[in-house]
Amino acid sequence: MAVDFNYTKHPRVEERAQQGPITTTAVRLHVAERGIRAFNARIGLAVTNAVGTMWAAYVFALISLMSLPAVLVGVLPSWRQHFPHWIISASLISLVGWISSYFLQLVLLPIIIVGQNIQATAADQRADATYRDAEAVLHESEQIQNHLKAQDAEIERLLHLVRSLEERWIKNIEPALPKEKNDQ
């Protein structure tokens, strides 16, 4: 007799096999399918990925260090002779100030937020997929537990049958066995 168990596959298993992994690029393509939204999403994500690197940090550090000689000369005027005139000029300080204050804060910040919104949407979708995967794993483990319970019940039934057959066999065989004589 077969074990009394019917396996039912969780629907998420098939869905996950067809869906594949969730990537930021796929979310960007889905969020902004075409036109200006797609262009804005592509630029926002590219800038966010580029600015979120150590190379960008090095560039920003270099830009900020460009005004350091002018600040040092302002504090210690005797140092003026150690730097070229162009590096301590007011126009360079103004340029560094404009780049760091206006461009980076007013232009780059909204672009980065667009990219971060796309990344957050992808992260939310990955979290949802992970939750549904965990739910499917839970279902599968419940199926395994039920299968094991069904197997245990069948094993118990078979053991009971073997014991009863053994008892009958012993009862039928014992009278037929020659009795040993006691030599004492």
PyMOL commands that set and color helices and strands:
alter all, ss='L'
color gray80, all
select helices_A, chain A and resi 11-19+24-31+35-51+54-65+68-75+77-82+85-87+90-176
alter helices_A, ss='H'
color red, helices_A
deselect
rebuild
show_as cartoon
